[in-house]
Amino acid sequence: MTAPLLAPLRAILRLGLIPQIAIGIVCGVLLVLASPQTAESVALLGQIFISALKAVAPILVFVLVMAAIANHRKGQPTHIRSVLVLYLIGTLVAALVAVTASFLFPTTLIIDMPQASGNPPGNVLEILRDLLLSVVANPISALMEANFVAILAWAVGLGIALRGANATTLNALNDLSSAVSNIVRLVIRFAPLGIFGLVAGTLATSGMGALLDYGRLLAIILGCMLFVALVTNPVIVYLMIRRNPYPLVFTCLRGSAITAFFTRSSAANIPINLELCKRLKLHADTYSISIPLGATINMAGAAITITVITLAATHTLGISVDFPTALLLCIVSALAACGVSGVAGGSLLLIPMAASLFGISADVAMQVVAIGFVISVLQDSTETALNSSTDVLFTAAACQARERDQAVSQPAD
């Protein structure tokens, strides 16, 4: 009797992680349709999964980066500079796509809502100042608060200081890195259950009815993100690796975007991305630094959200926007998006700062932010999926481009 019941479970366990996650998504939707009350109760599985990822991510980043730098030897490639350039280009291009879409499909809003709570930053300099101050935070508090900028700074500093350590110390550091990685793999194995709980809980409590009134705005935001993921990012990657980029693009979307969509946290998706980079056989010295750094500064999705909603506010208020001003908005959105991880409330609370470029008052801007929170069920999930999967995509592109260049430069036998 027991064997026939366990047979389907064994078959599911033999599948890969992504098919298991897909099964979890389908089961979550079916549970909501069958029993919304039960679906709300299983949301605890999703909360535990996200908490576990967030708990392990800071120590994982700290240990991996420190070990990678401590064991790095002169002459080994890292490609970090190329990855950083790709992050900047990708974010600027995403903002340009958002501006173009906003001019092609102007959207107006019904601004008659309670103001959203939160303290938005006053300007880009304030964001950059907060970002710099977070670098010198106490390392213990940085680990406790998941301040990845400070974690990276301390990990890099300690890694450089340990490069002259004896072999015993370096071996111990490598063993610690392997132990933390094993814990992360264990957490990731529970991703299907976690995604099942997240899907069931989100659909049972939020639903999709609240999104219908702002369908046009949401469609533009999601359309821009899909365009960046499937068109502009592949073009950028092609210019780097000089071959069909879509196999790599779809690998990154499958391996990173799906979990990021449901966790809605770039920090929580760092262990997922690191594991994907390992499966892609990228340079550990590169991805152990570029992935946590990308979770902090690579924010193409945030740049799209800030740009589209800000221009929707200008269209609503009848404010004329010329191209030079729109270009300035692109730059501001890209810079602001780089510091979004340090701002409470994410990209939505950066909208008042961008809106101030057009003389929009903070009272009106915060009402626009409130609309953003209504559509955040899909907007924030898609934004995180784009941001996180792009971290892996650009890291892989930089590594593969360097490998191609090295193969071309080697003399033929």
C-alpha positions in Angstrom: 0.0 0.0 0.0 2.8 2.4 0.9 4.9 1.7 -2.2 2.3 2.9 -4.7 1.9 6.1 -2.7 5.7 6.7 -2.5 6.3 6.0 -6.2 5.1 9.4 -7.5 7.1 11.1 -4.8 10.3 9.3 -5.8 9.6 10.2 -9.5 9.3 13.9 -8.5 12.5 13.8 -6.5 14.4 12.4 -9.4 13.4 15.5 -11.5 15.6 18.6 -11.6 15.1 21.6 -9.3 13.4 23.7 -12.0 10.7 21.1 -12.9 10.1 20.6 -9.1 9.6 24.3 -8.7 7.2 24.3 -11.7 5.2 21.5 -10.0 5.2 23.6 -6.8 3.7 26.6 -8.6 1.0 24.5 -10.2 0.1 22.9 -6.9 0.0 26.3 -5.2 -2.5 27.6 -7.8 -4.6 24.5 -7.6 -4.7 24.7 -3.8 -5.9 28.3 -4.0 -8.7 27.3 -6.3 -9.7 24.4 -4.2 -9.4 25.9 -0.7 -8.2 29.5 -0.1 -8.3 29.0 3.6 -5.9 26.1 3.4 -3.7 28.1 1.0 -3.3 30.8 3.5 -2.1 28.3 6.1 0.6 26.8 3.9 2.0 30.3 3.3 4.2 29.5 6.3 6.3 27.3 4.1 7.2 30.2 1.9 8.0 32.5 4.8 10.3 29.9 6.3 12.1 29.4 2.9 12.6 33.1 2.4 13.8 33.5 6.0 16.3 30.6 5.5 17.7 32.2 2.3 18.0 35.6 3.9 19.7 34.1 7.0 22.3 32.2 5.0 23.0 34.8 2.3 25.1 37.3 4.4 27.4 34.7 5.9 27.7 32.9 2.5 28.7 36.1 0.7 31.1 37.1 3.5 32.9 33.7 3.6 33.0 33.1 -0.2 34.3 36.5 -1.1 36.9 36.4 1.7 38.1 32.9 0.7 38.1 33.7 -3.1 40.3 36.8 -2.6 42.6 35.1 0.0 43.3 32.3 -2.4 43.6 34.4 -5.5 47.0 34.5 -7.0 48.5 37.1 -9.3 47.6 36.4 -13.0 44.3 34.7 -12.3 41.4 36.3 -14.3 38.6 38.0 -12.3 36.7 40.0 -15.0 35.1 42.2 -12.3 35.7 45.4 -14.3 33.9 44.0 -17.3 30.9 42.9 -15.2 30.6 46.3 -13.6 30.6 48.0 -17.0 27.8 45.6 -18.1 25.8 46.4 -15.0 26.0 50.1 -15.7 25.2 49.8 -19.4 22.3 47.4 -18.7 20.7 49.8 -16.2 21.1 52.8 -18.4 19.6 50.9 -21.4 16.7 49.7 -19.3 15.9 53.3 -18.3 16.1 54.4 -22.0 13.6 51.6 -22.9 11.3 52.8 -20.1 11.4 56.4 -21.4 10.7 55.3 -25.0 7.7 53.1 -23.9 6.3 56.0 -21.8 6.4 58.3 -24.8 4.9 55.7 -27.2 2.2 54.7 -24.7 1.5 57.7 -22.4 -0.4 56.8 -19.3 -2.5 58.8 -16.9 -3.3 58.0 -13.3 -6.2 58.6 -11.0 -4.5 60.4 -8.1 -7.0 60.2 -5.3 -5.5 57.8 -2.8 -4.1 57.9 0.8 -0.5 58.8 0.8 2.0 56.0 1.1 4.1 55.9 4.2 7.9 56.2 4.1 10.7 58.7 3.9 11.9 59.1 0.4 15.5 60.4 -0.2 15.8 64.0 -1.3 18.2 63.6 -4.2 20.8 61.3 -5.8 23.6 62.7 -3.6 21.7 61.7 -0.5 21.4 58.1 -1.9 25.1 58.0 -2.8 26.0 59.4 0.7 24.0 56.7 2.4 25.6 54.1 0.1 29.1 55.3 1.1 28.2 55.4 4.8 26.9 51.8 4.6 30.4 50.7 3.4 32.0 51.5 6.8 29.2 49.9 8.9 30.2 47.6 11.8 30.8 44.1 10.4 28.6 42.4 13.0 25.7 44.7 12.4 26.2 44.4 8.7 25.9 40.6 8.9 22.8 40.9 11.1 21.1 43.5 8.9 22.2 42.0 5.6 24.0 45.2 4.6 25.8 43.6 1.6 27.8 46.7 0.7 29.5 46.6 4.1 29.7 42.8 4.0 31.6 43.0 0.6 33.9 45.7 1.9 34.9 43.7 5.0 35.2 40.5 3.0 37.4 42.1 0.5 39.5 43.8 3.2 40.0 40.5 5.2 40.6 38.6 2.0 43.4 40.9 1.0 44.9 40.7 4.5 44.8 36.9 4.5 46.5 36.5 1.1 49.8 36.2 2.9 48.5 33.7 5.5 50.0 30.2 5.8 48.5 27.1 4.1 46.8 25.9 7.3 44.8 29.1 7.6 43.8 29.1 4.0 42.8 25.5 4.1 40.6 26.2 7.2 39.0 29.1 5.3 38.3 26.9 2.3 36.8 24.2 4.6 34.5 26.9 6.1 33.5 28.1 2.6 32.6 24.5 1.6 30.6 23.9 4.8 28.6 27.1 4.3 28.0 26.1 0.6 26.7 22.7 1.7 24.2 24.4 4.0 23.1 26.6 1.2 22.6 23.6 -1.1 20.4 22.0 1.6 18.2 25.1 1.8 17.9 25.3 -2.0 16.7 21.7 -2.1 13.5 22.9 -0.2 12.9 25.6 -2.9 9.9 23.7 -4.4 8.1 23.6 -1.1 9.0 27.2 -0.4 7.7 28.4 -3.8 4.5 26.3 -3.3 3.9 28.1 0.0 4.7 31.5 -1.5 2.4 31.0 -4.5 -0.5 29.7 -2.4 -0.2 32.5 0.2 0.2 35.4 -2.3 -2.8 34.4 -4.4 -5.0 33.6 -1.4 -4.3 36.9 0.4 -3.8 39.4 -2.5 -5.4 38.0 -5.6 -5.3 39.8 -8.9 -8.4 41.9 -8.7 -6.6 45.0 -7.3 -4.4 45.0 -10.4 -7.2 45.5 -13.0 -7.7 49.2 -12.3 -4.1 49.9 -13.2 -3.7 47.4 -15.9 -2.2 49.8 -18.5 0.5 51.1 -16.2 1.4 47.6 -15.1 1.4 46.4 -18.7 3.9 49.1 -19.7 6.2 48.3 -16.7 6.1 44.6 -17.3 6.4 45.0 -21.1 9.6 47.1 -20.6 11.0 44.5 -18.3 10.3 41.7 -20.7 11.8 43.7 -23.6 15.0 44.3 -21.6 15.2 40.6 -20.6 14.5 39.2 -24.1 15.8 41.9 -26.5 18.3 44.5 -25.1 20.1 42.2 -22.6 20.6 39.6 -25.3 22.0 42.3 -27.7 24.5 43.4 -25.0 25.5 39.8 -24.3 25.9 39.1 -28.1 28.3 42.1 -28.4 30.3 40.6 -25.6 30.4 36.9 -26.6 29.8 37.2 -30.4 27.5 34.2 -30.6 23.8 33.4 -30.1 23.1 34.7 -26.6 19.6 33.1 -26.1 20.7 29.7 -24.8 22.6 31.6 -22.0 19.7 34.1 -21.5 17.1 31.3 -21.1 19.4 29.3 -18.8 19.6 32.4 -16.5 15.9 33.1 -16.6 15.1 29.4 -15.7 17.7 29.1 -13.1 17.4 32.5 -11.4 14.3 34.5 -12.5 11.7 31.9 -11.4 12.9 31.8 -7.8 13.5 35.6 -7.6 10.0 36.3 -8.9 8.5 34.5 -5.9 11.0 35.4 -3.2 10.9 39.1 -4.3 14.3 39.6 -2.8 17.6 40.0 -4.6 19.4 39.2 -1.3 17.5 36.0 -0.8 18.3 34.9 -4.4 22.0 35.3 -4.0 22.5 31.7 -2.9 20.4 30.6 -5.9 22.6 32.7 -8.3 25.9 31.5 -6.8 24.7 27.9 -7.3 23.7 28.6 -10.9 27.1 30.2 -11.6 28.8 27.1 -10.3 26.7 24.9 -12.6 27.6 27.2 -15.5 31.3 26.6 -14.6 32.1 30.3 -14.3 35.2 31.6 -12.5 34.6 31.4 -8.7 36.8 34.4 -8.2 34.4 36.4 -10.4 30.9 35.3 -9.4 31.7 35.2 -5.7 32.1 39.0 -5.9 29.9 40.0 -8.9 26.7 38.3 -7.7 26.4 39.9 -4.3 27.6 43.2 -5.8 25.0 42.9 -8.5 22.3 42.4 -5.9 23.2 45.8 -4.6 23.9 47.9 -7.7 22.5 46.1 -10.8 18.9 47.4 -10.8 17.6 47.6 -14.3 14.1 46.7 -13.1 14.2 49.4 -10.5 15.2 52.0 -13.2 12.2 50.9 -15.3 9.8 51.3 -12.4 11.1 54.7 -11.4 11.1 56.0 -15.0 7.7 54.7 -16.1 5.7 55.8 -13.0 7.4 59.2 -12.9 6.5 59.9 -16.5 3.0 58.6 -15.9 2.7 61.3 -13.2 3.9 64.0 -15.6 1.4 62.9 -18.2 -1.4 63.0 -15.5 -0.5 66.5 -14.5 0.0 67.7 -18.1 3.7 68.5 -17.6 5.5 68.6 -20.9 8.7 66.6 -21.0 11.4 67.2 -23.7 14.0 64.7 -24.7 17.0 66.2 -22.8 14.9 66.2 -19.6 13.9 62.6 -20.3 17.6 61.7 -20.8 18.4 63.3 -17.5 15.6 61.2 -15.9 17.3 58.1 -17.4 20.6 59.0 -15.7 18.9 59.9 -12.4 16.9 56.6 -12.4 20.0 54.6 -13.1 22.0 56.2 -10.3 19.1 56.0 -7.9 18.5 52.4 -8.8 22.1 51.5 -7.9 21.4 52.6 -4.3 17.9 51.1 -4.1 18.9 48.2 -1.8 19.8 50.7 0.9 16.5 52.6 0.8 13.5 51.3 2.8 10.6 50.6 0.5 12.7 49.8 -2.5 12.4 51.5 -5.9 8.9 52.9 -5.3 10.1 55.3 -2.6 12.7 56.7 -5.1 9.9 58.0 -7.3 9.4 61.3 -5.4 13.1 62.1 -5.9 12.7 61.6 -9.7 9.4 63.4 -9.7 11.1 66.5 -8.2 12.9 67.0 -11.5 9.6 68.1 -13.0 8.5 70.2 -10.0 6.0 67.6 -8.8 5.2 68.1 -5.1 6.0 65.4 -2.5 2.3 65.1 -1.6 1.3 64.3 -5.2 4.4 62.1 -5.7 3.6 60.0 -2.6 0.1 59.4 -3.9 1.7 58.1 -7.1 3.9 55.8 -4.9 0.7 54.5 -3.3 -0.5 53.4 -6.7 2.9 51.6 -7.1 2.2 49.6 -4.0 -1.1 48.5 -5.4 0.5 46.9 -8.5 3.6 45.8 -6.6 2.3 42.2 -6.4 3.5 41.7 -10.0 5.7 44.8 -10.4 8.1 44.0 -7.6 8.2 40.3 -8.4 9.1 40.9 -12.0 11.5 43.6 -11.1 13.4 41.3 -8.8 13.4 38.5 -11.4 14.9 40.8 -14.0 17.5 42.3 -11.6 18.6 38.9 -10.2 18.8 36.9 -13.5 20.7 39.8 -15.1 23.4 39.5 -12.4 24.1 35.9 -13.6 23.7 36.8 -17.3 26.3 39.6 -17.3 28.7 37.7 -15.1 28.6 34.7 -17.5 28.9 37.0 -20.5 32.1 38.7 -19.1 33.6 35.3 -18.3 32.8 33.8 -21.6 34.1 36.9 -23.5 37.4 36.6 -21.7 37.7 32.9 -22.5 36.9 33.6 -26.2 39.6 36.4 -26.3 42.1 34.1 -24.7 41.3 31.3 -27.2 41.8 33.7 -30.1 45.0 35.1 -28.8 46.6 31.6 -28.4 48.8 30.7 -31.4 47.6 27.8 -33.5 49.6 24.5 -33.3 
